[in-house]
Amino acid sequence: MAEEIRAEMVANVWKVVVAAGDSVEEGDTLVILESMKMEIPVVAEVDGVVAQMAVNEGDVVQEGDLIAVIED
């Protein structure tokens, strides 16, 4: 089963921490967003393997945009 990780706010993608194929555990940071000079980590909600990263550093995400897909 795949878990989609989506942006909760409009922000810039400041840093991408993981890549497709990486194993992650619940709570691991996937990307760090920047909004109004605050850094907001986006974390894995489940254990699994990153099947897809839908963002790159420097991208702007809108609320609800896909950030990553994690498969168990």
CHARMM-style PDB file with segment names, atoms N, HN, CA, C and O in Angstrom:
ATOM      1  N   MET     1       0.842  -1.181   0.000  1.00  0.00      PROA
ATOM      2  CA  MET     1       0.000   0.000   0.000  1.00  0.00      PROA
ATOM      3  C   MET     1       0.889   1.247   0.000  1.00  0.00      PROA
ATOM      4  O   MET     1       1.931   1.266   0.655  1.00  0.00      PROA
ATOM      5  N   ALA     2       0.491   2.258  -0.712  1.00  0.00      PROA
ATOM      6  HN  ALA     2      -0.356   2.243  -1.244  1.00  0.00      PROA
ATOM      7  CA  ALA     2       1.288   3.484  -0.820  1.00  0.00      PROA
ATOM      8  C   ALA     2       0.675   4.597   0.027  1.00  0.00      PROA
ATOM      9  O   ALA     2      -0.546   4.743   0.093  1.00  0.00      PROA
ATOM     10  N   GLU     3       1.525   5.366   0.662  1.00  0.00      PROA
ATOM     11  HN  GLU     3       2.516   5.248   0.609  1.00  0.00      PROA
ATOM     12  CA  GLU     3       1.111   6.518   1.472  1.00  0.00      PROA
ATOM     13  C   GLU     3       1.595   7.782   0.775  1.00  0.00      PROA
ATOM     14  O   GLU     3       2.793   7.940   0.540  1.00  0.00      PROA
ATOM     15  N   GLU     4       0.677   8.681   0.442  1.00  0.00      PROA
ATOM     16  HN  GLU     4      -0.296   8.553   0.633  1.00  0.00      PROA
ATOM     17  CA  GLU     4       1.049   9.939  -0.187  1.00  0.00      PROA
ATOM     18  C   GLU     4       1.307  10.995   0.894  1.00  0.00      PROA
ATOM     19  O   GLU     4       0.498  11.184   1.803  1.00  0.00      PROA
ATOM     20  N   ILE     5       2.434  11.667   0.777  1.00  0.00      PROA
ATOM     21  HN  ILE     5       3.091  11.514   0.039  1.00  0.00      PROA
ATOM     22  CA  ILE     5       2.765  12.756   1.694  1.00  0.00      PROA
ATOM     23  C   ILE     5       2.516  14.053   0.931  1.00  0.00      PROA
ATOM     24  O   ILE     5       3.073  14.260  -0.147  1.00  0.00      PROA
ATOM     25  N   ARG     6       1.685  14.920   1.487  1.00  0.00      PROA
ATOM     26  HN  ARG     6       1.233  14.752   2.363  1.00  0.00      PROA
ATOM     27  CA  ARG     6       1.283  16.147   0.800  1.00  0.00      PROA
ATOM     28  C   ARG     6       1.635  17.380   1.635  1.00  0.00      PROA
ATOM     29  O   ARG     6       1.734  17.314   2.860  1.00  0.00      PROA
ATOM     30  N   ALA     7       1.820  18.493   0.948  1.00  0.00      PROA
ATOM     31  HN  ALA     7       1.740  18.547  -0.048  1.00  0.00      PROA
ATOM     32  CA  ALA     7       2.148  19.758   1.608  1.00  0.00      PROA
ATOM     33  C   ALA     7       0.938  20.248   2.400  1.00  0.00      PROA
ATOM     34  O   ALA     7      -0.205  20.140   1.954  1.00  0.00      PROA
ATOM     35  N   GLU     8       1.216  20.786   3.576  1.00  0.00      PROA
ATOM     36  HN  GLU     8       2.144  20.874   3.938  1.00  0.00      PROA
ATOM     37  CA  GLU     8       0.137  21.317   4.411  1.00  0.00      PROA
ATOM     38  C   GLU     8      -0.010  22.824   4.259  1.00  0.00      PROA
ATOM     39  O   GLU     8      -0.936  23.416   4.813  1.00  0.00      PROA
ATOM     40  N   MET     9       0.910  23.459   3.502  1.00  0.00      PROA
ATOM     41  HN  MET     9       1.663  22.979   3.052  1.00  0.00      PROA
ATOM     42  CA  MET     9       0.873  24.906   3.344  1.00  0.00      PROA
ATOM     43  C   MET     9       1.642  25.294   2.090  1.00  0.00      PROA
ATOM     44  O   MET     9       2.349  24.476   1.502  1.00  0.00      PROA
ATOM     45  N   VAL    10       1.500  26.533   1.695  1.00  0.00      PROA
ATOM     46  HN  VAL    10       0.926  27.198   2.173  1.00  0.00      PROA
ATOM     47  CA  VAL    10       2.300  27.081   0.611  1.00  0.00      PROA
ATOM     48  C   VAL    10       3.694  27.346   1.162  1.00  0.00      PROA
ATOM     49  O   VAL    10       3.840  28.000   2.194  1.00  0.00      PROA
ATOM     50  N   ALA    11       4.727  26.838   0.475  1.00  0.00      PROA
ATOM     51  HN  ALA    11       4.608  26.307  -0.363  1.00  0.00      PROA
ATOM     52  CA  ALA    11       6.098  26.998   0.976  1.00  0.00      PROA
ATOM     53  C   ALA    11       7.090  26.715  -0.141  1.00  0.00      PROA
ATOM     54  O   ALA    11       6.739  26.168  -1.186  1.00  0.00      PROA
ATOM     55  N   ASN    12       8.328  27.098   0.101  1.00  0.00      PROA
ATOM     56  HN  ASN    12       8.613  27.543   0.950  1.00  0.00      PROA
ATOM     57  CA  ASN    12       9.438  26.757  -0.781  1.00  0.00      PROA
ATOM     58  C   ASN    12      10.074  25.473  -0.283  1.00  0.00      PROA
ATOM     59  O   ASN    12      10.176  25.254   0.924  1.00  0.00      PROA
ATOM     60  N   VAL    13      10.503  24.621  -1.206  1.00  0.00      PROA
ATOM     61  HN  VAL    13      10.421  24.799  -2.187  1.00  0.00      PROA
ATOM     62  CA  VAL    13      11.248  23.415  -0.831  1.00  0.00      PROA
ATOM     63  C   VAL    13      12.689  23.852  -0.620  1.00  0.00      PROA
ATOM     64  O   VAL    13      13.407  24.139  -1.578  1.00  0.00      PROA
ATOM     65  N   TRP    14      13.103  23.902   0.629  1.00  0.00      PROA
ATOM     66  HN  TRP    14      12.519  23.670   1.407  1.00  0.00      PROA
ATOM     67  CA  TRP    14      14.439  24.382   0.979  1.00  0.00      PROA
ATOM     68  C   TRP    14      15.476  23.272   0.823  1.00  0.00      PROA
ATOM     69  O   TRP    14      16.553  23.501   0.273  1.00  0.00      PROA
ATOM     70  N   LYS    15      15.153  22.061   1.307  1.00  0.00      PROA
ATOM     71  HN  LYS    15      14.278  21.874   1.754  1.00  0.00      PROA
ATOM     72  CA  LYS    15      16.113  20.956   1.243  1.00  0.00      PROA
ATOM     73  C   LYS    15      15.366  19.634   1.079  1.00  0.00      PROA
ATOM     74  O   LYS    15      14.385  19.372   1.774  1.00  0.00      PROA
ATOM     75  N   VAL    16      15.842  18.810   0.153  1.00  0.00      PROA
ATOM     76  HN  VAL    16      16.639  19.023  -0.413  1.00  0.00      PROA
ATOM     77  CA  VAL    16      15.324  17.449  -0.020  1.00  0.00      PROA
ATOM     78  C   VAL    16      16.304  16.518   0.677  1.00  0.00      PROA
ATOM     79  O   VAL    16      17.484  16.482   0.329  1.00  0.00      PROA
ATOM     80  N   VAL    17      15.821  15.765   1.660  1.00  0.00      PROA
ATOM     81  HN  VAL    17      14.862  15.795   1.943  1.00  0.00      PROA
ATOM     82  CA  VAL    17      16.690  14.951   2.513  1.00  0.00      PROA
ATOM     83  C   VAL    17      16.821  13.515   2.014  1.00  0.00      PROA
ATOM     84  O   VAL    17      17.867  12.891   2.191  1.00  0.00      PROA
ATOM     85  N   VAL    18      15.765  12.987   1.392  1.00  0.00      PROA
ATOM     86  HN  VAL    18      14.915  13.495   1.248  1.00  0.00      PROA
ATOM     87  CA  VAL    18      15.784  11.594   0.935  1.00  0.00      PROA
ATOM     88  C   VAL    18      15.570  11.541  -0.577  1.00  0.00      PROA
ATOM     89  O   VAL    18      15.171  12.527  -1.196  1.00  0.00      PROA
ATOM     90  N   ALA    19      15.843  10.373  -1.158  1.00  0.00      PROA
ATOM     91  HN  ALA    19      16.168   9.572  -0.655  1.00  0.00      PROA
ATOM     92  CA  ALA    19      15.651  10.160  -2.590  1.00  0.00      PROA
ATOM     93  C   ALA    19      14.815   8.903  -2.805  1.00  0.00      PROA
ATOM     94  O   ALA    19      14.669   8.079  -1.902  1.00  0.00      PROA
ATOM     95  N   ALA    20      14.277   8.769  -3.993  1.00  0.00      PROA
ATOM     96  HN  ALA    20      14.395   9.439  -4.727  1.00  0.00      PROA
ATOM     97  CA  ALA    20      13.534   7.558  -4.335  1.00  0.00      PROA
ATOM     98  C   ALA    20      14.435   6.345  -4.113  1.00  0.00      PROA
ATOM     99  O   ALA    20      15.603   6.342  -4.500  1.00  0.00      PROA
ATOM    100  N   GLY    21      13.873   5.321  -3.485  1.00  0.00      PROA
ATOM    101  HN  GLY    21      12.924   5.323  -3.170  1.00  0.00      PROA
ATOM    102  CA  GLY    21      14.626   4.104  -3.192  1.00  0.00      PROA
ATOM    103  C   GLY    21      15.149   4.044  -1.772  1.00  0.00      PROA
ATOM    104  O   GLY    21      15.543   2.977  -1.302  1.00  0.00      PROA
ATOM    105  N   ASP    22      15.158   5.184  -1.075  1.00  0.00      PROA
ATOM    106  HN  ASP    22      14.838   6.051  -1.457  1.00  0.00      PROA
ATOM    107  CA  ASP    22      15.635   5.209   0.316  1.00  0.00      PROA
ATOM    108  C   ASP    22      14.610   4.582   1.248  1.00  0.00      PROA
ATOM    109  O   ASP    22      13.405   4.757   1.062  1.00  0.00      PROA
ATOM    110  N   SER    23      15.087   3.851   2.251  1.00  0.00      PROA
ATOM    111  HN  SER    23      16.065   3.709   2.402  1.00  0.00      PROA
ATOM    112  CA  SER    23      14.214   3.330   3.305  1.00  0.00      PROA
ATOM    113  C   SER    23      14.032   4.411   4.358  1.00  0.00      PROA
ATOM    114  O   SER    23      14.985   5.095   4.729  1.00  0.00      PROA
ATOM    115  N   VAL    24      12.803   4.561   4.836  1.00  0.00      PROA
ATOM    116  HN  VAL    24      12.028   4.006   4.535  1.00  0.00      PROA
ATOM    117  CA  VAL    24      12.505   5.546   5.874  1.00  0.00      PROA
ATOM    118  C   VAL    24      11.667   4.904   6.966  1.00  0.00      PROA
ATOM    119  O   VAL    24      10.973   3.911   6.744  1.00  0.00      PROA
ATOM    120  N   GLU    25      11.749   5.490   8.140  1.00  0.00      PROA
ATOM    121  HN  GLU    25      12.313   6.296   8.320  1.00  0.00      PROA
ATOM    122  CA  GLU    25      10.917   5.073   9.260  1.00  0.00      PROA
ATOM    123  C   GLU    25       9.981   6.209   9.612  1.00  0.00      PROA
ATOM    124  O   GLU    25      10.266   7.372   9.326  1.00  0.00      PROA
ATOM    125  N   GLU    26       8.865   5.872  10.231  1.00  0.00      PROA
ATOM    126  HN  GLU    26       8.634   4.928  10.464  1.00  0.00      PROA
ATOM    127  CA  GLU    26       7.917   6.889  10.660  1.00  0.00      PROA
ATOM    128  C   GLU    26       8.649   7.953  11.462  1.00  0.00      PROA
ATOM    129  O   GLU    26       9.387   7.634  12.394  1.00  0.00      PROA
ATOM    130  N   GLY    27       8.447   9.214  11.105  1.00  0.00      PROA
ATOM    131  HN  GLY    27       7.847   9.473  10.348  1.00  0.00      PROA
ATOM    132  CA  GLY    27       9.091  10.320  11.803  1.00  0.00      PROA
ATOM    133  C   GLY    27      10.367  10.827  11.154  1.00  0.00      PROA
ATOM    134  O   GLY    27      10.860  11.892  11.526  1.00  0.00      PROA
ATOM    135  N   ASP    28      10.924  10.080  10.177  1.00  0.00      PROA
ATOM    136  HN  ASP    28      10.524   9.215   9.874  1.00  0.00      PROA
ATOM    137  CA  ASP    28      12.115  10.552   9.462  1.00  0.00      PROA
ATOM    138  C   ASP    28      11.753  11.763   8.604  1.00  0.00      PROA
ATOM    139  O   ASP    28      10.670  11.817   8.022  1.00  0.00      PROA
ATOM    140  N   THR    29      12.663  12.730   8.531  1.00  0.00      PROA
ATOM    141  HN  THR    29      13.543  12.685   9.004  1.00  0.00      PROA
ATOM    142  CA  THR    29      12.447  13.910   7.706  1.00  0.00      PROA
ATOM    143  C   THR    29      12.658  13.567   6.240  1.00  0.00      PROA
ATOM    144  O   THR    29      13.662  12.958   5.870  1.00  0.00      PROA
ATOM    145  N   LEU    30      11.689  13.971   5.401  1.00  0.00      PROA
ATOM    146  HN  LEU    30      10.874  14.466   5.701  1.00  0.00      PROA
ATOM    147  CA  LEU    30      11.765  13.759   3.953  1.00  0.00      PROA
ATOM    148  C   LEU    30      12.286  15.008   3.252  1.00  0.00      PROA
ATOM    149  O   LEU    30      13.222  14.942   2.455  1.00  0.00      PROA
ATOM    150  N   VAL    31      11.677  16.129   3.555  1.00  0.00      PROA
ATOM    151  HN  VAL    31      10.916  16.183   4.202  1.00  0.00      PROA
ATOM    152  CA  VAL    31      12.085  17.421   3.011  1.00  0.00      PROA
ATOM    153  C   VAL    31      11.923  18.477   4.091  1.00  0.00      PROA
ATOM    154  O   VAL    31      11.222  18.278   5.083  1.00  0.00      PROA
ATOM    155  N   ILE    32      12.588  19.603   3.875  1.00  0.00      PROA
ATOM    156  HN  ILE    32      13.158  19.765   3.069  1.00  0.00      PROA
ATOM    157  CA  ILE    32      12.406  20.753   4.757  1.00  0.00      PROA
ATOM    158  C   ILE    32      11.849  21.884   3.910  1.00  0.00      PROA
ATOM    159  O   ILE    32      12.449  22.299   2.919  1.00  0.00      PROA
ATOM    160  N   LEU    33      10.692  22.370   4.323  1.00  0.00      PROA
ATOM    161  HN  LEU    33      10.204  22.033   5.129  1.00  0.00      PROA
ATOM    162  CA  LEU    33      10.060  23.492   3.643  1.00  0.00      PROA
ATOM    163  C   LEU    33      10.444  24.783   4.347  1.00  0.00      PROA
ATOM    164  O   LEU    33      10.792  24.781   5.528  1.00  0.00      PROA
ATOM    165  N   GLU    34      10.377  25.890   3.608  1.00  0.00      PROA
ATOM    166  HN  GLU    34      10.095  25.892   2.649  1.00  0.00      PROA
ATOM    167  CA  GLU    34      10.657  27.202   4.193  1.00  0.00      PROA
ATOM    168  C   GLU    34       9.489  28.108   3.861  1.00  0.00      PROA
ATOM    169  O   GLU    34       9.088  28.236   2.704  1.00  0.00      PROA
ATOM    170  N   SER    35       8.949  28.736   4.899  1.00  0.00      PROA
ATOM    171  HN  SER    35       9.274  28.632   5.838  1.00  0.00      PROA
ATOM    172  CA  SER    35       7.857  29.687   4.722  1.00  0.00      PROA
ATOM    173  C   SER    35       8.003  30.778   5.761  1.00  0.00      PROA
ATOM    174  O   SER    35       8.091  30.491   6.955  1.00  0.00      PROA
ATOM    175  N   MET    36       8.030  32.012   5.327  1.00  0.00      PROA
ATOM    176  HN  MET    36       7.959  32.245   4.357  1.00  0.00      PROA
ATOM    177  CA  MET    36       8.160  33.168   6.221  1.00  0.00      PROA
ATOM    178  C   MET    36       9.364  33.025   7.152  1.00  0.00      PROA
ATOM    179  O   MET    36       9.287  33.318   8.345  1.00  0.00      PROA
ATOM    180  N   LYS    37      10.475  32.569   6.576  1.00  0.00      PROA
ATOM    181  HN  LYS    37      10.537  32.332   5.606  1.00  0.00      PROA
ATOM    182  CA  LYS    37      11.760  32.404   7.272  1.00  0.00      PROA
ATOM    183  C   LYS    37      11.727  31.332   8.358  1.00  0.00      PROA
ATOM    184  O   LYS    37      12.612  31.287   9.212  1.00  0.00      PROA
ATOM    185  N   MET    38      10.708  30.466   8.330  1.00  0.00      PROA
ATOM    186  HN  MET    38       9.989  30.502   7.636  1.00  0.00      PROA
ATOM    187  CA  MET    38      10.643  29.334   9.258  1.00  0.00      PROA
ATOM    188  C   MET    38      10.920  28.061   8.468  1.00  0.00      PROA
ATOM    189  O   MET    38      10.465  27.912   7.334  1.00  0.00      PROA
ATOM    190  N   GLU    39      11.672  27.144   9.078  1.00  0.00      PROA
ATOM    191  HN  GLU    39      12.042  27.265   9.999  1.00  0.00      PROA
ATOM    192  CA  GLU    39      11.928  25.840   8.468  1.00  0.00      PROA
ATOM    193  C   GLU    39      10.930  24.835   9.018  1.00  0.00      PROA
ATOM    194  O   GLU    39      10.787  24.685  10.231  1.00  0.00      PROA
ATOM    195  N   ILE    40      10.243  24.150   8.118  1.00  0.00      PROA
ATOM    196  HN  ILE    40      10.359  24.272   7.132  1.00  0.00      PROA
ATOM    197  CA  ILE    40       9.205  23.199   8.517  1.00  0.00      PROA
ATOM    198  C   ILE    40       9.556  21.823   7.964  1.00  0.00      PROA
ATOM    199  O   ILE    40       9.492  21.612   6.753  1.00  0.00      PROA
ATOM    200  N   PRO    41       9.928  20.876   8.840  1.00  0.00      PROA
ATOM    201  CA  PRO    41      10.220  19.532   8.341  1.00  0.00      PROA
ATOM    202  C   PRO    41       8.934  18.797   7.954  1.00  0.00      PROA
ATOM    203  O   PRO    41       7.915  18.898   8.637  1.00  0.00      PROA
ATOM    204  N   VAL    42       9.003  18.063   6.852  1.00  0.00      PROA
ATOM    205  HN  VAL    42       9.830  17.981   6.296  1.00  0.00      PROA
ATOM    206  CA  VAL    42       7.911  17.177   6.441  1.00  0.00      PROA
ATOM    207  C   VAL    42       8.414  15.768   6.691  1.00  0.00      PROA
ATOM    208  O   VAL    42       9.438  15.361   6.142  1.00  0.00      PROA
ATOM    209  N   VAL    43       7.694  15.021   7.523  1.00  0.00      PROA
ATOM    210  HN  VAL    43       6.862  15.352   7.969  1.00  0.00      PROA
ATOM    211  CA  VAL    43       8.184  13.718   7.963  1.00  0.00      PROA
ATOM    212  C   VAL    43       7.368  12.569   7.383  1.00  0.00      PROA
ATOM    213  O   VAL    43       6.215  12.733   6.985  1.00  0.00      PROA
ATOM    214  N   ALA    44       8.004  11.407   7.348  1.00  0.00      PROA
ATOM    215  HN  ALA    44       8.942  11.274   7.671  1.00  0.00      PROA
ATOM    216  CA  ALA    44       7.325  10.184   6.913  1.00  0.00      PROA
ATOM    217  C   ALA    44       6.261   9.822   7.942  1.00  0.00      PROA
ATOM    218  O   ALA    44       6.501   9.876   9.148  1.00  0.00      PROA
ATOM    219  N   GLU    45       5.103   9.459   7.456  1.00  0.00      PROA
ATOM    220  HN  GLU    45       4.908   9.415   6.476  1.00  0.00      PROA
ATOM    221  CA  GLU    45       4.007   9.084   8.346  1.00  0.00      PROA
ATOM    222  C   GLU    45       3.938   7.578   8.568  1.00  0.00      PROA
ATOM    223  O   GLU    45       3.186   7.101   9.417  1.00  0.00      PROA
ATOM    224  N   VAL    46       4.733   6.832   7.792  1.00  0.00      PROA
ATOM    225  HN  VAL    46       5.344   7.220   7.102  1.00  0.00      PROA
ATOM    226  CA  VAL    46       4.767   5.370   7.889  1.00  0.00      PROA
ATOM    227  C   VAL    46       6.192   4.891   7.623  1.00  0.00      PROA
ATOM    228  O   VAL    46       7.004   5.626   7.060  1.00  0.00      PROA
ATOM    229  N   ASP    47       6.493   3.656   8.028  1.00  0.00      PROA
ATOM    230  HN  ASP    47       5.834   3.058   8.485  1.00  0.00      PROA
ATOM    231  CA  ASP    47       7.749   3.017   7.645  1.00  0.00      PROA
ATOM    232  C   ASP    47       7.613   2.532   6.200  1.00  0.00      PROA
ATOM    233  O   ASP    47       6.525   2.141   5.777  1.00  0.00      PROA
ATOM    234  N   GLY    48       8.706   2.555   5.449  1.00  0.00      PROA
ATOM    235  HN  GLY    48       9.590   2.872   5.793  1.00  0.00      PROA
ATOM    236  CA  GLY    48       8.657   2.020   4.096  1.00  0.00      PROA
ATOM    237  C   GLY    48       9.816   2.484   3.252  1.00  0.00      PROA
ATOM    238  O   GLY    48      10.867   2.883   3.753  1.00  0.00      PROA
ATOM    239  N   VAL    49       9.591   2.418   1.938  1.00  0.00      PROA
ATOM    240  HN  VAL    49       8.737   2.094   1.531  1.00  0.00      PROA
ATOM    241  CA  VAL    49      10.590   2.820   0.948  1.00  0.00      PROA
ATOM    242  C   VAL    49      10.008   3.972   0.144  1.00  0.00      PROA
ATOM    243  O   VAL    49       8.846   3.930  -0.261  1.00  0.00      PROA
ATOM    244  N   VAL    50      10.817   4.999  -0.084  1.00  0.00      PROA
ATOM    245  HN  VAL    50      11.761   5.033   0.245  1.00  0.00      PROA
ATOM    246  CA  VAL    50      10.370   6.147  -0.878  1.00  0.00      PROA
ATOM    247  C   VAL    50      10.236   5.683  -2.332  1.00  0.00      PROA
ATOM    248  O   VAL    50      11.232   5.383  -2.991  1.00  0.00      PROA
ATOM    249  N   ALA    51       9.008   5.630  -2.818  1.00  0.00      PROA
ATOM    250  HN  ALA    51       8.199   5.875  -2.283  1.00  0.00      PROA
ATOM    251  CA  ALA    51       8.752   5.195  -4.191  1.00  0.00      PROA
ATOM    252  C   ALA    51       8.895   6.351  -5.168  1.00  0.00      PROA
ATOM    253  O   ALA    51       9.286   6.156  -6.319  1.00  0.00      PROA
ATOM    254  N   GLN    52       8.574   7.562  -4.703  1.00  0.00      PROA
ATOM    255  HN  GLN    52       8.256   7.720  -3.768  1.00  0.00      PROA
ATOM    256  CA  GLN    52       8.628   8.735  -5.582  1.00  0.00      PROA
ATOM    257  C   GLN    52       8.856   9.990  -4.762  1.00  0.00      PROA
ATOM    258  O   GLN    52       8.246  10.174  -3.709  1.00  0.00      PROA
ATOM    259  N   MET    53       9.735  10.849  -5.249  1.00  0.00      PROA
ATOM    260  HN  MET    53      10.230  10.699  -6.104  1.00  0.00      PROA
ATOM    261  CA  MET    53       9.874  12.212  -4.718  1.00  0.00      PROA
ATOM    262  C   MET    53       9.316  13.126  -5.795  1.00  0.00      PROA
ATOM    263  O   MET    53       9.798  13.121  -6.928  1.00  0.00      PROA
ATOM    264  N   ALA    54       8.307  13.907  -5.449  1.00  0.00      PROA
ATOM    265  HN  ALA    54       7.916  13.912  -4.529  1.00  0.00      PROA
ATOM    266  CA  ALA    54       7.622  14.744  -6.441  1.00  0.00      PROA
ATOM    267  C   ALA    54       8.101  16.189  -6.431  1.00  0.00      PROA
ATOM    268  O   ALA    54       7.592  17.014  -7.190  1.00  0.00      PROA
ATOM    269  N   VAL    55       9.080  16.506  -5.576  1.00  0.00      PROA
ATOM    270  HN  VAL    55       9.494  15.836  -4.960  1.00  0.00      PROA
ATOM    271  CA  VAL    55       9.586  17.883  -5.484  1.00  0.00      PROA
ATOM    272  C   VAL    55      11.104  17.896  -5.579  1.00  0.00      PROA
ATOM    273  O   VAL    55      11.773  16.892  -5.339  1.00  0.00      PROA
ATOM    274  N   ASN    56      11.620  19.051  -5.933  1.00  0.00      PROA
ATOM    275  HN  ASN    56      11.076  19.867  -6.128  1.00  0.00      PROA
ATOM    276  CA  ASN    56      13.061  19.302  -5.968  1.00  0.00      PROA
ATOM    277  C   ASN    56      13.351  20.563  -5.162  1.00  0.00      PROA
ATOM    278  O   ASN    56      12.469  21.395  -4.950  1.00  0.00      PROA
ATOM    279  N   GLU    57      14.600  20.694  -4.716  1.00  0.00      PROA
ATOM    280  HN  GLU    57      15.317  20.018  -4.889  1.00  0.00      PROA
ATOM    281  CA  GLU    57      14.987  21.902  -3.996  1.00  0.00      PROA
ATOM    282  C   GLU    57      14.713  23.116  -4.874  1.00  0.00      PROA
ATOM    283  O   GLU    57      15.027  23.121  -6.065  1.00  0.00      PROA
ATOM    284  N   GLY    58      14.127  24.142  -4.273  1.00  0.00      PROA
ATOM    285  HN  GLY    58      13.872  24.139  -3.306  1.00  0.00      PROA
ATOM    286  CA  GLY    58      13.797  25.362  -4.997  1.00  0.00      PROA
ATOM    287  C   GLY    58      12.372  25.414  -5.514  1.00  0.00      PROA
ATOM    288  O   GLY    58      11.897  26.481  -5.903  1.00  0.00      PROA
ATOM    289  N   ASP    59      11.675  24.271  -5.527  1.00  0.00      PROA
ATOM    290  HN  ASP    59      12.061  23.404  -5.211  1.00  0.00      PROA
ATOM    291  CA  ASP    59      10.280  24.264  -5.963  1.00  0.00      PROA
ATOM    292  C   ASP    59       9.409  25.021  -4.965  1.00  0.00      PROA
ATOM    293  O   ASP    59       9.765  25.168  -3.796  1.00  0.00      PROA
ATOM    294  N   VAL    60       8.272  25.493  -5.443  1.00  0.00      PROA
ATOM    295  HN  VAL    60       7.983  25.373  -6.393  1.00  0.00      PROA
ATOM    296  CA  VAL    60       7.251  26.077  -4.578  1.00  0.00      PROA
ATOM    297  C   VAL    60       6.079  25.107  -4.568  1.00  0.00      PROA
ATOM    298  O   VAL    60       5.583  24.709  -5.622  1.00  0.00      PROA
ATOM    299  N   VAL    61       5.636  24.727  -3.368  1.00  0.00      PROA
ATOM    300  HN  VAL    61       6.038  25.050  -2.511  1.00  0.00      PROA
ATOM    301  CA  VAL    61       4.489  23.820  -3.250  1.00  0.00      PROA
ATOM    302  C   VAL    61       3.285  24.587  -2.718  1.00  0.00      PROA
ATOM    303  O   VAL    61       3.411  25.518  -1.922  1.00  0.00      PROA
ATOM    304  N   GLN    62       2.133  24.171  -3.179  1.00  0.00      PROA
ATOM    305  HN  GLN    62       2.030  23.415  -3.826  1.00  0.00      PROA
ATOM    306  CA  GLN    62       0.868  24.715  -2.705  1.00  0.00      PROA
ATOM    307  C   GLN    62       0.249  23.720  -1.727  1.00  0.00      PROA
ATOM    308  O   GLN    62       0.605  22.541  -1.729  1.00  0.00      PROA
ATOM    309  N   GLU    63      -0.654  24.178  -0.913  1.00  0.00      PROA
ATOM    310  HN  GLU    63      -0.944  25.135  -0.911  1.00  0.00      PROA
ATOM    311  CA  GLU    63      -1.333  23.279   0.025  1.00  0.00      PROA
ATOM    312  C   GLU    63      -1.966  22.135  -0.753  1.00  0.00      PROA
ATOM    313  O   GLU    63      -2.716  22.360  -1.703  1.00  0.00      PROA
ATOM    314  N   GLY    64      -1.659  20.901  -0.343  1.00  0.00      PROA
ATOM    315  HN  GLY    64      -1.049  20.718   0.428  1.00  0.00      PROA
ATOM    316  CA  GLY    64      -2.215  19.712  -0.974  1.00  0.00      PROA
ATOM    317  C   GLY    64      -1.350  19.107  -2.060  1.00  0.00      PROA
ATOM    318  O   GLY    64      -1.641  18.010  -2.538  1.00  0.00      PROA
ATOM    319  N   ASP    65      -0.271  19.812  -2.469  1.00  0.00      PROA
ATOM    320  HN  ASP    65      -0.036  20.703  -2.080  1.00  0.00      PROA
ATOM    321  CA  ASP    65       0.611  19.257  -3.499  1.00  0.00      PROA
ATOM    322  C   ASP    65       1.322  18.007  -2.996  1.00  0.00      PROA
ATOM    323  O   ASP    65       1.667  17.908  -1.819  1.00  0.00      PROA
ATOM    324  N   LEU    66       1.536  17.058  -3.896  1.00  0.00      PROA
ATOM    325  HN  LEU    66       1.256  17.138  -4.852  1.00  0.00      PROA
ATOM    326  CA  LEU    66       2.238  15.827  -3.574  1.00  0.00      PROA
ATOM    327  C   LEU    66       3.721  16.114  -3.344  1.00  0.00      PROA
ATOM    328  O   LEU    66       4.367  16.776  -4.156  1.00  0.00      PROA
ATOM    329  N   ILE    67       4.246  15.615  -2.240  1.00  0.00      PROA
ATOM    330  HN  ILE    67       3.721  15.077  -1.580  1.00  0.00      PROA
ATOM    331  CA  ILE    67       5.682  15.740  -1.944  1.00  0.00      PROA
ATOM    332  C   ILE    67       6.377  14.409  -2.197  1.00  0.00      PROA
ATOM    333  O   ILE    67       7.420  14.365  -2.848  1.00  0.00      PROA
ATOM    334  N   ALA    68       5.806  13.332  -1.686  1.00  0.00      PROA
ATOM    335  HN  ALA    68       4.958  13.368  -1.156  1.00  0.00      PROA
ATOM    336  CA  ALA    68       6.443  12.023  -1.823  1.00  0.00      PROA
ATOM    337  C   ALA    68       5.414  10.913  -1.707  1.00  0.00      PROA
ATOM    338  O   ALA    68       4.312  11.108  -1.194  1.00  0.00      PROA
ATOM    339  N   VAL    69       5.807   9.732  -2.204  1.00  0.00      PROA
ATOM    340  HN  VAL    69       6.702   9.573  -2.621  1.00  0.00      PROA
ATOM    341  CA  VAL    69       4.998   8.525  -2.047  1.00  0.00      PROA
ATOM    342  C   VAL    69       5.884   7.490  -1.361  1.00  0.00      PROA
ATOM    343  O   VAL    69       7.008   7.236  -1.792  1.00  0.00      PROA
ATOM    344  N   ILE    70       5.359   6.891  -0.280  1.00  0.00      PROA
ATOM    345  HN  ILE    70       4.446   7.097   0.071  1.00  0.00      PROA
ATOM    346  CA  ILE    70       6.080   5.873   0.466  1.00  0.00      PROA
ATOM    347  C   ILE    70       5.316   4.568   0.372  1.00  0.00      PROA
ATOM    348  O   ILE    70       4.119   4.520   0.656  1.00  0.00      PROA
ATOM    349  N   GLU    71       6.007   3.506  -0.025  1.00  0.00      PROA
ATOM    350  HN  GLU    71       6.979   3.544  -0.255  1.00  0.00      PROA
ATOM    351  CA  GLU    71       5.392   2.175  -0.103  1.00  0.00      PROA
ATOM    352  C   GLU    71       5.947   1.305   1.004  1.00  0.00      PROA
ATOM    353  O   GLU    71       7.113   1.430   1.377  1.00  0.00      PROA
ATOM    354  N   ASP    72       5.100   0.408   1.537  1.00  0.00      PROA
ATOM    355  HN  ASP    72       4.153   0.306   1.234  1.00  0.00      PROA
ATOM    356  CA  ASP    72       5.569  -0.489   2.599  1.00  0.00      PROA
ATOM    357  C   ASP    72       6.232  -1.717   2.052  1.00  0.00      PROA
ATOM    358  OT1 ASP    72       6.680  -2.570   2.818  1.00  0.00      PROA
TER     359      ASP     72
END
